Amino acid sequence: MRLTPGTPLPVGMMRDEGAPAEAVGRLAMAGGLAQLEWSDMSVAQGWRVDPLLYPPLPGLHAARGRHFEGLHGFLADSPPDA
């Protein structure tokens, strides 16, 4: 299954195995590249999921290339295999 272009997909992060994932942003495909938007809480808390390439700043952060099928490198190993 592929994400339909423009359809947002929530992005969560588990910081503790015993707790549910926390919403850190959303992701959508546009022009073959993933567009990441950090949640307001991620920006306010300064959560640094990938601080060098995609700091927790407002706005859209496009993947830097078509490697990993257009996903951000730190997200490339996160989708299910099937």
C-alpha positions as CSV (number, residue, x, y, z in Angstrom):
1,M,0.0,0.0,0.0
2,R,1.3,3.4,-0.9
3,L,0.3,6.7,0.7
4,T,-1.9,8.7,-1.7
5,P,-0.3,12.0,-2.6
6,G,-1.6,14.7,-0.3
7,T,-3.1,12.3,2.2
8,P,-1.5,13.1,5.6
9,L,-0.2,10.3,7.7
10,P,0.4,10.8,11.5
11,V,3.9,10.3,12.7
12,G,4.4,9.1,16.3
13,M,7.4,8.5,18.5
14,M,7.7,6.0,21.4
15,R,10.0,7.5,24.0
16,D,9.1,4.7,26.5
17,E,8.2,1.1,25.7
18,G,5.4,1.2,28.3
19,A,3.7,4.3,26.9
20,P,1.8,4.9,23.7
21,A,3.4,6.7,20.8
22,E,3.3,10.5,21.0
23,A,2.2,12.5,17.9
24,V,5.3,14.3,16.7
25,G,4.0,15.4,13.2
26,R,2.5,14.3,10.0
27,L,3.7,13.2,6.6
28,A,2.3,13.5,3.1
29,M,3.7,12.7,-0.4
30,A,3.9,15.5,-3.0
31,G,5.8,15.2,-6.2
32,G,7.4,12.0,-5.2
33,L,8.9,13.4,-2.1
34,A,7.7,13.1,1.5
35,Q,6.8,16.4,3.2
36,L,7.1,16.4,7.0
37,E,5.4,18.9,9.3
38,W,6.3,18.8,12.9
39,S,3.4,19.1,15.4
40,D,3.0,22.3,17.4
41,M,3.9,20.3,20.6
42,S,7.1,18.9,19.0
43,V,8.2,22.4,18.0
44,A,7.3,23.9,21.5
45,Q,9.1,21.0,23.3
46,G,12.1,21.2,20.9
47,W,12.0,17.4,20.4
48,R,15.0,16.6,18.2
49,V,14.1,13.5,16.2
50,D,16.6,14.4,13.5
51,P,18.2,17.7,14.6
52,L,20.8,18.0,11.8
53,L,18.6,17.7,8.8
54,Y,15.1,18.3,10.0
55,P,15.1,20.4,13.2
56,P,11.8,20.9,15.1
57,L,10.8,24.1,13.3
58,P,7.4,25.1,11.9
59,G,6.6,24.6,8.2
60,L,7.1,21.8,5.7
61,H,10.3,19.9,5.5
62,A,10.8,18.1,2.2
63,A,12.9,14.9,2.1
64,R,16.3,15.7,0.6
65,G,16.1,13.3,-2.3
66,R,14.4,10.3,-3.8
67,H,16.6,7.9,-1.9
68,F,14.4,5.6,0.3
69,E,11.5,6.0,-2.1
70,G,11.2,9.7,-1.4
71,L,11.1,9.3,2.4
72,H,13.2,11.2,5.0
73,G,16.2,9.0,5.9
74,F,15.2,8.6,9.5
75,L,11.7,7.4,8.5
76,A,12.8,5.0,5.8
77,D,13.0,1.9,8.0
78,S,9.8,2.7,9.8
79,P,7.1,1.5,7.4
80,P,5.8,-2.1,7.5
81,D,7.6,-4.5,5.2
82,A,4.4,-5.7,3.5
